[in-house]
Amino acid sequence: MRVMKWSVIALAVAAGTSQMAVASEQSESKGFVEDSTLSLLARSMYYNRDARNGASRGAKDNGYSEEWGASARAIYESGFTQGTVGFGVNAYAGALWQLDTGGGRRGLGMFPENEGKDLSIANAAVKARFSSTTLTYGSQMPALPVLAYDDGRLLPETFEGTMITSKEIEGLELNAGRFTAQNAMNQSGRDSYSDGVLKSINVAGGSYAFTKDFSAALYYSDLEDHYKRKYANLNYNLPLTEEQALGFDFNIYKSDYDNKFNGGGDNTIWSLQAKYSVGAHAFILAHQRNTGDRGFDYGVGDGGGAIFVANSFLSDFNQEDERSWQASYELDFATYGVPGLSFKTAYIWADNIKTGESNDGKEHEFFNQVKYTVQNGPAKDLSFRLRGSVLRANSDVNDQNVADTNEVRFYVNYPLSVL
């Protein structure tokens, strides 16, 4: 359930290449304290989901859930000690509070599952760096296509394990890791994901920027007792004029599921997105398609954000044999004198969903989002984001209790950079 940012990988690679120095990262270390950062984030979130026709879709018995809460988090990242090998630590602490969710309206995953109202969590990681290669062990928030934490509620999902990140070659980032625990967004205990325990997941891959406008990525993961998965991405941006550009983003996952995971099978899901930008406006067209013996599964063991495809909104349009199309529009109001204000609307429609013995399933979604970030003054960087979806499907899909849903989410985020 990821509203896809325009080429997450390409933007990260481009940022890395534009700032890459000839000297190694460790040789430029100023010290453990001198390079430290401490960031705070206060968040309030209201979440309303009405699963029509009694559908379950994560809601309580009557299909209606409504939750409102607040949270605060602190993330500390030390610098590295100077020398050939530098050492440092990362630390994370968070707390959430229930503001209103009475009358049997729980069921959206914002609060502890034991019906408690509040929660606090703290964890840490140690790290070592040689040249421009960093080894991190402990609690982490990975953001890879095959292992990506979810931050769609009050507190982020975290993983426990080891990750190596190397940036020795300009434009190239390599990642390899092994994680053995997945910590849910609404729980404080280690390995607290309610739908299953992560035994282990191994990940490897990387991304490379051939030019500032063309990048590629390849990743592999092995989620124990679940699947082996391959991922590839190509992203190309074609500047047309100073005010116009045409971009293409292609993503594909190939998954081979273990027989222990709902009987096994395989799935291939791919999406191709084209985006035409002109001044404050952007127009997007996308097509996404599933093939194989089953739909695309993610979230248990690999994170709620591990679906880097174009048509991931409220529905991920990831069911067996499903084909979906997207038409969307984005507007940046800075051109019209309101910097910080943006709007996105999208319509996604799908057919050919396998339901029983037929491929007659259909669904469609209408998505809208508006966001505003305060640009200056004492409330600088305070942001408000309102998003809503209306999802509908025909009777073949609704019989499986996965569609016909109205949803509203409202976020207020206030970040502070202390160090």
N, C-alpha and C positions, 0 to 999 in steps of 0.2 A: 504494500500500500504506500507506494513512494511516488510523489509528484516529481517526475524526473527533472533535475536541473540540466540545463543545456550542457551536455558533455562534461560531467563531473570530472572524469579523468583528464580530458583535454585541458580544462581550466587549471587543474592542479599541476599538470606537466608544464604548461605555459608559464605559470607562476614560478615554478622551479627553475626553468631555463632562463627566464629574464633576470633572476636574482643570483644565478650561479656564478661563483667566483672561481678564479683559476686555482687559488689555494684551497686546501681541504678545509672542511668545516671545523675539525678539531684544532688545526693550526691557528684558527682565528678566535678560539675560545678566550673569553675574558675572565672566566672563572665561575665557580659554583654559584656564588651569590650575585655576582655582577650581571650574569645573563639570565637570572631568575625572572619568571613571570608569575603573577597571581591574578586570576580573573574571577569575577563573581557574576552570577546571573540570578536575578529574581524573576520568577515566572508565575503567572496566573493563567489558568486554562478552564474554559467552559466547554463541555462536550455533550452533545445531544444526538442520539441515534434512535430513529424510529424504524424498526424492521417491520415492514408492512405484512399483513396477512399472517401474523403470528410467526414469521420466520425467526430463526434463532440468531444468526449473525452476531454472536458475541453478547447479545442482550439477555435480559432476564425473561421469565416465563411469558410475559405478555408482549415481548418483542420491543419494549420501550425502555431505554436507559438514558439517564441524565446525571452528569457528574460535574462538580465544580470544585476546584482546589487551587492551592498555591504551593510553590516550592522555592527553595534557595539552594544554590550549589556554589562550591568554590573549587577551582582547579589550580593547583600549584605545579609548576614545572621549573625545576632548578636548571641552572646552567651546568656545564661540565667542568670538572677540575682541569687545570692546565697540565700539559705533558703529552707524551706520545699516546697514552690511553687516558681518556677522561671519564670520570664517574659522576653520576647524578641520581636524582630521585624525582618521581612524579607522585602527586597525591591528589585524591579527590574526596570531597565530603558533600553530602547532600541531605536535605530533609524535605518532607512534603506534609501538607496539612489539608485535611478535608474541610471544605467550607460548606458544602451542601450536597447531600446525596441520600436523603431519607426516603421512606415509603417504598422500599423495594425497587429503587431505580438504579441500583448498581449493576455493573456488568460490562464496563468499558476498559477495564485494566488500568485505571488511574491509581487505585488505592489497594492496600494489602488484601489478599484474598481471604484472610481469616476474619474479615469484617471489621478489622481495626481501622482507625481513622488516620493515624499519623505514622510516619516512618522516618528513620534516620539511617544513614549509611556512610561508611568511610572505608577507603581502601587505598592502596599505594602500589608503586612499581619502582624497581631499581633499573638503572640503565648504564651502559658503558659505550664509549665511542672511540673508534680508531679511524683516523683519516676522515672519510665521509660516510662511514658505515656505523650504524647504531644498533646495539642489541638491547632490547627492553624485556624485562621479566616481571610479571605481576598483573595487576588489573589494568586493562586497556580498553580503548574505544576504537577498534579498527574500522576503517571505511574503505574496504576493498569490494570489488564487485561480487566476490564469492564469500565474503565475511564482512558484514556491515552492521554496526550497531543502530538501534532504533532510538530516536529522540522525539517521538511523536506524542508523548504524554508529559508528565511533570518532571520526571527524572530520566536520565539516559540509561539504556541498557549497557552493560559492561561484560567483558570477557576476561578470564584468567588464563594466562599462558605466556608464551615467548614469541617475540617477533624480531626479525632482523630486517632493517631497512638500509639499502645501500644506494648512494648517489655519487659514486666514484666517477662516472662518465657523464659529461654534460648532456642534459636532456633525457637521461636514462635513470629510472627509478626501479629498483628490484626489491621484492618483498618475499619473505619466507617465514612461516610461523607454525606453531602448534599450540592449540588451546584446549583446555580440558574442563572448563566450567563456563556456563552462560548464566549471567545474573539478570533477572527480570527487572523491568522498569518499576514494578510496584512491590518489590520484595528486597529485604536487606541481607538475607542469608546467601551464602555461597552456593552456586549451582541451584538456584531457586526457580528455574523456569518451570511453570506448572504443567506444561504439556509433554514433558519428557526431559530426561537427564542427558546432557551432552557428555558422551564418553570421551571423544576426542575429535578434533578437526585439524587436518593439516592443509596448509595453503601455500601456494608458491606462484610467482608470476612477476609481471612488471609492465611498465608503460614507457613509451619512447616518443619524443617529439622530433620528427624528421625535420620539420620547419616550425615556425611559430603558428602556421595555419594547418598543419597536418600532423596528426598523432595516431598512435596505435597502442593497443594493450592486449596482453594474453595472460590468463590466470587459470589455475587448476586447484581443485580442492577435493579432499577425501574426508567425508563426514562418516564416522564409524557407524555401522549398522543402518545407514540411511542411503548414501549415494556417493558416486564419484562424478565430478562436474568439471566441465571445461567452459571457458568464457573467452570471447574475443570482442574487440571494439575497434572501429575505425572512425575517425572524426576529421572532417575537412571543412575549412572555412574559406570561402572565395570572396575577397573584397571586390566590390563592383565599382563603387565610388566612395567618397568620404562619408556619405550618408547611407550607403546601401551595401548589403552583404548577403551572400547566400551560403548557408551551412548545411552539412549533411552529417548525420550521426547514425552509425550502424552498430547494433549490439546483438550478440547471439550466445545462448547457453545450450550446451549439450549435456544431458544428465542421464546416468545409468543408475537406476535405483536398486538397492539391495533387496533380496527376497524377504528379509526380515521387516522391511518397511512397506507395509500394506501390499505385500505380494510382488514387489519388484516392478520391472518394466523400464521403459525409457521415455524421454521427452526431449524435444528440441523446440526452443522458443527463440524467435528472432524479431527484431523491429528495425525499421528504417525510417528515419525522420528527416524532413527537409524544412529548413527555417529561412524565411526571407525577411530581412530586417531593413526598414527604411525609416530613418529618423527615429521618432518615438514609437513606431509601430513595428510589430513582428507578427508574421503569419506562418502558421505551422501546419503541415500535413504529415501524417504518419500512418504506417501500416505495420501490424504485428500479427504473427502467426505461430500456432502451436501444432506440432506433429508428434507422433509416437503413440505409445500404449496408454498414456495417462497425462494429466496436467502437470504444470510446473509447481513443485512444492518448495517452500522456503520458510524460514522463521524459527524453526526448532533446531538449534545447533549452529545456524549460520547467521542469525540476526534478522530483525524485522526490516532492515533496509537493504537486504541482499537481493534486490531485483532491479537491476539497471536496464530497464527497457522503457520504451517511449510511452506506452499506454498503461502505466501504473498510476491509478488515481484512487478512488474508493474501491472500485473493482480493479484487479490487476489484469483482467481479461486473459487469464492464464489457464483456463480449463481445457480439458482434452479436446484436441482438434479445433479449438476456437480460432477464428479469424476476426481481427478488429481493425477499424479505421478511425483516425482522429483528425479533426479540424479544430484549430484553436487560434486565439488571438491574444496578444499581449500589448499593453500600453504603458509607457513610462511618462508620467505627467510632468517630469522635470522640464521638458520642452515647452510646456504650457504654464510654467511659473510655479509649479508645486513639486520641488525636488523631494525625493523620499517616498512619493506616492506611486504605486504601481497597481495594475489590474490584469487579471488573466481570466479568460473564459474558454471552455473547451467542451466539445461534444464528441463522444466516442460511441460507436455502434459496432455490434459484433453479431456473428452468426456461426453456423456449422458446429455448435457445441455438442459434444457427444453426451447424450443422456439415455442410458439404457442401451437399446439396440439401434437407436436412430441418431442422426446428427441434425435434429430440428431445433436445438436450443438457440435462443437469441437473447441478447441483453443490450442495453444502451445506458449511457450516463451523461448527465449535464452537470458540469463542474464550473464553479466560479470562485475566485479568490481576489481579495483586495488587501493591500499591505501598505502601511505608512510608517516611516522611521523619522523621528524628530532629528533635524539636521544640526541644530545648535542650541545654545542656552544650557541651563542647569539640567534639563532632561534630555540632553543630546544622546542619541542612540536608543532611546526608548522606542519600542516598536509595537504596533498593533497589527494583527493578522486575522482576518475573518475568511473562512473557507466553507463552502457548502456544496453538497452533492445530492442529486436526485438520481437514483439507480432503479431501473425497471427491467424486467425480463418476462419472457413468455412462460406459460404454465409448465413447460418441460423443465426449465431451469428452476422455477419457484418450487417445484415439488421436492427439490433437493435442499430447500431452506438456505439459499445463498444469495438471494437477490431481493428486489423491491424494498429499497431502503432510502430513507431521507436522513441526511446527516449534516450537522453544523458543528464546526470547531472555531473557537475564538481564543487566540493567544495574546497575552501581553508579556513582552520580554523587556527586561531592563538590565543590560550588561554594564559592568564596571571593570575597568582595567586598573588594578591597584598597583602592580609593579610592571 
